[in-house]
Amino acid sequence: MKILILGAGQVGSSAAYHLSREEANEVTVVDMRSDVLRELQDRLDIRTVVGHAAYPEVLERAGANDADIIVALTDTDETNMVACQVAYTLFHTPTKIARIRSAEYMNATKLFTQEAVPVDVRISPEQLVCEYIEQLILYPGALQVLEFADGRVRLVGAKVDKDGLLAGQKIASLKEHIPNTEGRIAAIYRNGKAIEPTGDTVILENDEVFFIAARQDIRVFMSEMRKLEEPVRRVVIAGGGNIGVRLALALEQTNQVKLIERNPKRARQISEQLNKAIVLVGDAADEELLLEENIDNVDVFCAVTNAEEANILSSMLARRLGAHKVMALINRPSYAELVESGSIDIAISPRQITIGSLLAHVRRGDVVKVHSLRRGAAEAIEAVAHGTKGDSPVVGKKIEDIGLPRGCRIVAIVRQEEVIMAHHDTVIQTDDHVILFLTDRRKIEYLEKLFQVGVSFV
């Protein structure tokens, strides 16, 4: 598949990294900064073109004539939209994906049609990050909460503590503990390494466990991993950028929200947008300010400024002063791994959250959702099974007969409104939404073929 990525910023570079690792993809990256492109080309097997992402001549040089997908990820919404327009008008590019940051554009749905601005898929990193944090606040104690099948199924990552009912127990005993619920442990990470879960696998304290269950059963399964935490009431948000304001708007109806913004003019603008949340002017790393605002009574401190070093420092300070849980927006994977092993509970990676949304539209077969996990080392995928027993590699077969590669597991199936936990003898039917957990991303191409109809499958 020929993929044209416009913009080599944080999201564009991350997209190039993930997509170029898959053998079937030919990736070309366009950016105006030759030094950034040179560095990318040294690390990745990609083509690069220097130039303005929306110029017809630049797109032609980049191979827009025969590109399958154009992914416009520059820092400017207008450049991304014009680039998609040029690709559609001059080069008839089949799929056009654009990063749209402005809520004003995102909310104008009638604008994005083939007759107006021909963008097939709009991606808003700020909105995705905001929704991600909302889920973490809704399920205290979770490290990740990911939705599938329109929210009917959730995949949750949680660290096992000594108070968890399953700590020191075999996975097989899960059914005895909660007999009237359906759930499945999809993966276990111990000391950073994936362990294949079986009925005899003993869950240990500090294991990172990913389990999947119907939405209504999530809290029951959480109690098996760790002592259930009280619902979040008080939230402090550090940073009044797009993410901070969206998060405050989303939480202020159900939580006591305070937002800290250091720019007085910006703080005044934000206060006019919000209804119940309190806006404070100051530095989130100011110890006196945090003590004045009773940081030791805060359930969640969430640092989402544009400076990741500031996010790390203010979160560490909030934790030292008594905040119950701290989260920080961090882009660099090396920073994220460093801080999560220390005094910050959750490192939120916009790159990882955004790339999952992007991959769902790049995968072959009918893949409707992709979540990137563990800094991109693993993936959770929702794919739809099509066809008949004669022309599909999965329809009409038991899971044990499909021949899934090592490191890949089918963990659940959603059949219309019914959520079915996958077992070895479960038969996949046409139109089933199949949820897979993949600890080895090198098997992606094999999995894509499983959910393609009418291809020669070996």
C-alpha positions in Angstrom: 0.0 0.0 0.0 1.4 3.4 -1.0 0.9 5.9 1.9 1.8 9.6 1.7 2.3 11.3 5.0 2.2 15.1 5.1 4.0 16.6 8.0 6.9 15.2 10.0 6.0 16.5 13.4 5.4 14.3 16.5 2.3 12.6 15.1 3.6 12.4 11.5 6.9 10.9 12.6 5.1 8.4 14.8 2.8 7.4 11.9 5.8 7.0 9.6 7.5 4.8 12.2 4.5 2.5 12.7 3.5 2.2 9.1 7.0 1.7 7.6 7.6 -1.2 10.0 5.0 -3.2 8.1 6.4 -4.8 5.0 3.4 -4.2 2.7 3.6 -0.4 3.1 5.6 2.1 1.0 5.7 5.3 3.0 6.7 8.8 1.7 6.9 11.7 4.1 6.6 15.4 3.0 7.8 18.3 5.1 9.5 21.7 4.6 12.3 20.9 7.1 15.0 19.0 5.3 17.0 18.3 8.6 13.9 16.6 10.2 13.4 14.5 7.0 17.1 13.6 6.9 16.9 12.3 10.5 13.7 10.3 9.8 15.3 8.8 6.7 18.3 7.7 8.7 16.1 5.8 11.1 13.3 4.5 8.8 12.9 2.8 5.5 11.0 5.6 3.9 11.1 8.1 1.0 11.1 11.8 1.8 10.3 15.0 -0.2 11.1 18.5 0.9 8.3 21.1 0.2 5.0 22.6 1.1 2.5 19.8 1.8 -0.4 21.4 -0.1 1.4 22.4 -3.3 0.4 20.3 -6.4 4.0 20.1 -7.7 5.2 18.8 -4.3 2.5 16.2 -4.0 3.2 15.0 -7.6 6.9 14.6 -6.7 5.9 12.7 -3.6 3.9 10.2 -5.7 0.3 11.4 -5.2 -0.5 10.1 -8.7 -0.6 6.5 -7.5 -0.9 6.8 -3.7 -3.6 4.7 -2.0 -3.9 7.0 1.1 -2.9 10.5 1.9 -2.5 11.4 5.6 -2.3 15.1 6.2 -0.8 15.7 9.7 0.8 19.1 9.5 0.3 21.6 12.3 -2.1 23.7 10.3 -5.7 22.6 9.8 -6.0 24.7 6.6 -2.9 23.1 5.1 -4.3 19.7 5.8 -7.7 20.4 4.3 -6.2 22.1 1.1 -3.8 19.1 0.7 -6.8 16.7 0.7 -8.6 18.9 -1.8 -5.6 19.0 -4.1 -5.1 15.2 -3.8 -8.8 14.6 -4.6 -9.1 17.1 -7.5 -5.8 16.5 -9.3 -4.7 13.0 -8.3 -8.0 11.2 -7.4 -6.5 9.8 -4.2 -8.9 7.2 -2.9 -8.6 7.8 0.9 -7.8 11.2 2.4 -7.2 11.5 6.2 -6.6 14.9 7.8 -5.7 16.0 11.3 -8.2 18.7 12.3 -7.4 20.4 15.6 -9.9 23.2 15.7 -13.3 22.3 17.3 -14.9 24.9 15.0 -13.9 22.8 11.9 -14.6 19.5 13.6 -18.2 20.5 14.5 -19.0 21.6 10.9 -19.8 18.1 9.6 -21.5 19.4 6.4 -18.2 21.0 5.4 -16.5 17.6 4.9 -18.1 16.1 1.8 -16.8 15.2 -1.6 -18.5 18.3 -3.0 -17.0 20.6 -0.4 -13.8 19.7 1.4 -13.1 16.0 0.5 -11.7 14.7 3.7 -12.8 11.0 4.3 -11.5 10.7 7.9 -10.9 13.5 10.4 -8.6 12.9 13.3 -8.4 15.3 16.3 -5.6 14.3 18.7 -6.9 16.7 21.3 -10.4 15.2 21.3 -8.9 11.6 21.4 -6.7 12.5 24.3 -9.5 14.1 26.2 -11.8 11.0 25.7 -8.9 8.8 26.8 -8.4 10.7 30.1 -12.1 10.8 30.7 -12.2 6.9 30.7 -9.2 6.8 33.1 -11.1 9.1 35.5 -14.3 7.0 35.1 -12.4 3.8 36.1 -10.0 4.8 38.9 -7.1 2.3 39.2 -7.0 1.5 35.4 -3.9 2.2 33.4 -5.8 2.1 30.1 -9.4 1.8 29.2 -10.2 1.1 25.5 -13.6 0.8 23.9 -14.8 -1.7 21.2 -18.1 -2.3 19.4 -19.5 1.1 20.1 -18.7 0.9 23.8 -20.3 -2.5 24.5 -17.0 -4.1 25.3 -14.0 -2.5 27.0 -10.4 -3.7 27.3 -8.8 -2.5 30.6 -5.2 -2.6 31.7 -4.6 -2.6 35.4 -1.6 -3.3 37.7 -2.3 -6.1 40.3 -1.8 -5.1 43.9 -1.6 -7.2 47.0 -5.2 -6.5 47.9 -6.4 -7.8 44.5 -8.5 -11.0 45.0 -6.6 -12.7 42.1 -3.1 -11.9 43.4 -1.3 -15.3 43.9 -4.2 -17.2 42.3 -4.4 -19.1 39.0 -6.4 -17.5 36.2 -8.7 -20.6 36.2 -10.0 -19.5 39.7 -11.5 -16.3 38.1 -14.6 -18.1 37.2 -15.1 -19.3 40.8 -14.7 -15.7 42.1 -17.2 -14.1 39.7 -19.4 -17.0 38.4 -22.1 -14.9 36.8 -20.0 -12.6 34.6 -18.2 -13.1 31.4 -14.6 -11.8 31.0 -11.3 -12.8 29.7 -7.7 -12.0 30.5 -6.2 -11.0 27.1 -2.5 -10.5 28.1 -0.1 -10.3 31.1 3.0 -8.3 31.2 5.5 -9.2 34.0 8.7 -7.1 34.3 7.9 -5.6 30.9 7.7 -9.0 29.1 4.5 -10.5 27.7 3.3 -13.8 29.2 0.9 -16.1 27.4 -2.1 -16.4 29.8 -3.4 -20.0 30.4 -5.7 -21.4 33.1 -2.7 -22.4 35.1 -0.9 -19.0 35.0 -0.6 -17.6 38.5 -1.2 -13.8 38.7 1.5 -12.0 40.7 1.5 -8.7 42.5 2.7 -5.9 40.1 1.7 -7.8 37.0 0.2 -5.6 34.3 -3.0 -7.4 33.3 -5.2 -6.6 30.3 -8.7 -8.0 30.6 -11.7 -7.7 28.4 -15.4 -7.6 29.5 -18.8 -6.2 28.8 -19.1 -2.6 29.9 -21.3 -3.4 32.9 -18.8 -6.0 34.3 -15.7 -3.8 34.2 -15.7 -2.8 37.9 -16.2 -6.4 39.1 -13.1 -7.5 37.1 -11.2 -4.5 38.4 -11.8 -5.7 42.0 -10.1 -9.0 41.1 -6.9 -7.1 40.2 -6.8 -4.4 42.9 -8.8 -2.9 45.7 -11.5 -0.7 44.2 -10.8 3.0 44.5 -13.4 5.6 45.4 -15.0 7.5 42.5 -13.1 10.6 41.4 -14.7 13.8 42.7 -12.0 16.6 42.7 -9.8 17.2 39.6 -7.1 19.7 39.0 -6.0 20.3 35.4 -2.7 22.0 34.7 -2.7 23.8 31.3 -5.3 25.8 29.5 -4.6 24.7 26.0 -7.0 22.8 23.7 -6.8 19.6 25.7 -7.1 21.3 29.1 -10.2 23.3 28.1 -11.9 20.3 26.4 -11.2 18.1 29.5 -12.6 20.8 31.9 -15.7 21.1 29.8 -16.2 17.3 29.7 -15.7 16.9 33.5 -17.2 20.0 35.1 -20.8 18.6 35.1 -19.9 15.6 37.2 -16.7 16.7 39.1 -15.3 19.6 41.0 -12.8 20.9 38.5 -10.0 23.6 38.9 -7.9 24.6 35.9 -4.5 26.3 36.3 -3.3 28.6 33.5 -0.3 30.8 33.8 -1.3 33.4 31.1 -3.8 35.9 32.6 -5.3 36.8 29.2 -5.8 33.1 28.3 -7.2 32.3 31.7 -9.8 35.0 31.3 -10.8 33.6 27.9 -11.1 30.1 29.4 -13.2 31.3 32.3 -15.8 32.6 29.8 -15.9 29.2 28.1 -16.4 27.2 31.2 -19.6 27.0 33.3 -18.7 25.5 36.7 -15.0 24.9 36.6 -12.8 27.4 38.5 -9.9 28.9 36.5 -6.7 29.9 38.5 -4.0 32.1 37.2 -0.6 30.8 38.1 2.2 28.2 37.7 1.1 24.6 38.2 4.6 23.9 39.6 4.2 26.6 42.3 4.2 24.8 45.6 2.4 27.7 47.5 -0.4 27.7 44.9 -0.9 24.0 45.1 -1.0 24.0 48.9 -3.5 26.9 48.9 -5.8 24.9 46.7 -5.6 21.9 49.1 -3.8 19.6 46.7 -3.7 16.8 49.3 -7.5 16.5 48.9 -7.4 16.2 45.1 -8.3 12.9 43.6 -6.6 13.4 40.2 -4.0 16.0 39.2 -3.7 16.0 35.4 -0.9 18.0 33.7 -1.6 18.7 30.0 0.5 21.7 29.0 2.5 21.8 25.8 5.8 21.3 27.7 6.3 17.7 28.8 9.1 18.7 31.2 6.7 21.1 33.0 4.1 18.3 33.1 6.5 15.9 34.7 7.7 18.4 37.3 4.3 19.7 38.3 2.9 16.1 38.5 5.8 15.0 40.7 5.3 18.0 43.0 1.6 17.4 43.2 2.2 13.8 44.2 4.8 14.8 46.9 2.2 17.3 48.3 -0.4 14.6 48.6 -2.5 14.4 45.4 -4.0 10.9 45.3 -3.3 10.2 41.6 -1.2 12.1 39.0 -1.2 12.0 35.2 1.1 13.8 32.8 1.0 14.3 29.1 4.3 13.1 27.7 5.4 12.6 24.1 8.8 11.0 24.4 8.5 7.2 25.0 11.8 7.2 27.0 10.4 9.8 29.3 7.1 8.0 29.7 8.8 4.7 30.8 11.1 6.6 33.2 8.3 8.5 35.0 5.8 5.6 35.2 8.3 3.6 37.1 8.6 6.4 39.6 6.2 8.9 41.1 3.8 9.5 38.2 0.9 7.1 37.9 0.0 7.4 34.3 2.0 8.9 31.4 -0.4 9.9 28.6 1.0 9.6 25.1 -0.9 11.7 22.4 1.2 9.9 19.8 0.1 6.4 20.9 -3.6 7.4 21.3 -3.6 9.1 17.8 -1.8 6.4 15.9 -4.4 3.8 16.9 -7.2 5.9 15.4 -5.1 6.3 12.2 -4.2 2.6 11.9 -7.8 1.6 11.8 -8.2 3.4 8.5 -5.0 2.0 7.0 -5.4 -1.7 7.8 -6.5 -4.1 5.1 -9.7 -6.1 5.6 -12.6 -4.6 7.5 -10.8 -3.3 10.6 -13.0 -0.8 12.5 -10.8 0.0 15.5 -7.2 -0.2 16.5 -5.7 0.6 19.8 -1.9 0.9 20.2 -0.6 -0.4 23.5 2.6 -0.4 25.5 4.3 2.3 23.4 3.3 0.6 20.2 4.7 -2.8 21.0 1.2 -4.4 21.1 -2.2 -3.8 19.5 -5.8 -4.5 20.2 -7.9 -4.8 17.0 -11.6 -5.0 16.2 -12.2 -6.6 12.8 -15.5 -7.6 11.1 -15.7 -11.1 9.6 -17.3 -11.1 6.1 -18.1 -13.7 3.5 -18.9 -17.4 3.8 -17.1 -20.5 4.9 -16.0 -21.0 1.3 -14.3 -17.6 0.7 -13.3 -16.4 4.2 -10.4 -17.8 6.2 -12.3 -17.3 9.5 -16.1 -17.6 8.9 -17.6 -20.9 9.9 -14.4 -22.0 11.7 -13.7 -22.7 15.4 -11.1 -20.5 16.8 -8.7 -23.4 17.4 -8.9 -24.3 13.7 -8.0 -20.8 12.4 -4.3 -21.2 13.0 -3.6 -17.9 14.7 0.1 -17.1 14.9 1.9 -17.0 18.3 1.4 -13.8 20.1 -2.1 -13.3 18.8 -5.4 -14.2 20.5 -9.0 -13.7 19.7 -10.4 -12.6 23.1 -14.0 -11.7 22.4 -16.7 -11.6 19.7 -19.6 -9.2 19.5 -22.6 -10.7 17.6 -25.2 -8.0 17.1 -26.0 -7.0 20.7 -24.5 -10.1 22.3 -21.0 -10.1 23.8 -19.3 -13.5 23.6 -16.0 -14.3 25.4 -13.9 -16.3 23.0 -13.1 -20.0 23.7 -11.2 -22.6 21.6 -14.4 -24.0 20.2 -16.3 -20.7 19.5 -17.3 -20.6 15.9 -17.0 -17.3 14.1 -20.1 -16.2 12.0 -20.6 -13.7 9.2 -20.7 -10.0 10.5 -19.2 -10.9 13.9 -17.0 -8.2 15.4 -13.9 -10.0 16.4 -11.6 -8.5 19.0 -8.0 -9.6 18.9 -5.0 -8.9 21.1 -1.6 -8.9 19.4 1.6 -8.9 21.4 3.8 -9.3 18.2 3.1 -6.6 15.7 5.1 -8.4 13.0 2.0 -10.7 12.5 -0.2 -7.7 11.4 -0.1 -8.6 7.7 -1.1 -12.2 8.4 -4.1 -11.0 10.5 -5.2 -8.6 7.8 -5.4 -11.5 5.3 -7.6 -13.4 7.7 -10.3 -10.7 7.4 -10.1 -10.2 3.7 -12.6 -12.0 1.5 -11.8 -13.7 -1.8 -8.1 -13.6 -1.5 -5.8 -16.6 -1.8 -4.9 -17.4 1.8 -1.9 -19.6 2.7 
